[in-house]
């Protein structure tokens, strides 16, 4: 048996865990950071919590006797991705990054691309008064000081009680989201601007289509840099890579 560690937290990671668990020679462990209190458990063994930086991850890989590492974290979870690349090199184990393609701007899209969430907060007053904020609950604080803007904030779960939160309404929901519902949401709340990270994938892309149809502006946070190393863009390619490691 080979022990596979999947760094998860995405739908792609869950799909990969299910397909990898069906391979007889593979024991699958999926690790979540623990940012949501009720994560959807994947196939195989579930581990929740951080590792304690690169050194802690190296220790875990050795102690848990991990043979193969696949990083299927969110495209914006850069710290753990760099730690994974370095730790796998230290431990001399195969390492793959599963990174879904970024969304591409189409001719009818009204996008303003920025380098960070903080930069999005700086430029937002120039564009929007009723804003659909879809960046997760960890980075609401940069928008909390903005006056004269109403926010609809969609989160997987409520922020901490002491968190800085913009004025507006919090909607707790988990994707995938249907186009008709996204269209209805934008119309009912009279949204003029969406703030989004370029997460890629299909689960939340419907809001981009709805924005295009309704001529809603989008402030799009660009993806950060990724570590150097082997990458694939879909689960099927990750499974093929995994099988090749078993030969």
Order of alpha helices (4+ residues) and beta strands (2+ residues): beta-alpha-beta-beta-alpha-beta-alpha-beta-beta-alpha-beta-beta-beta-alpha-beta-alpha-beta-beta-alpha
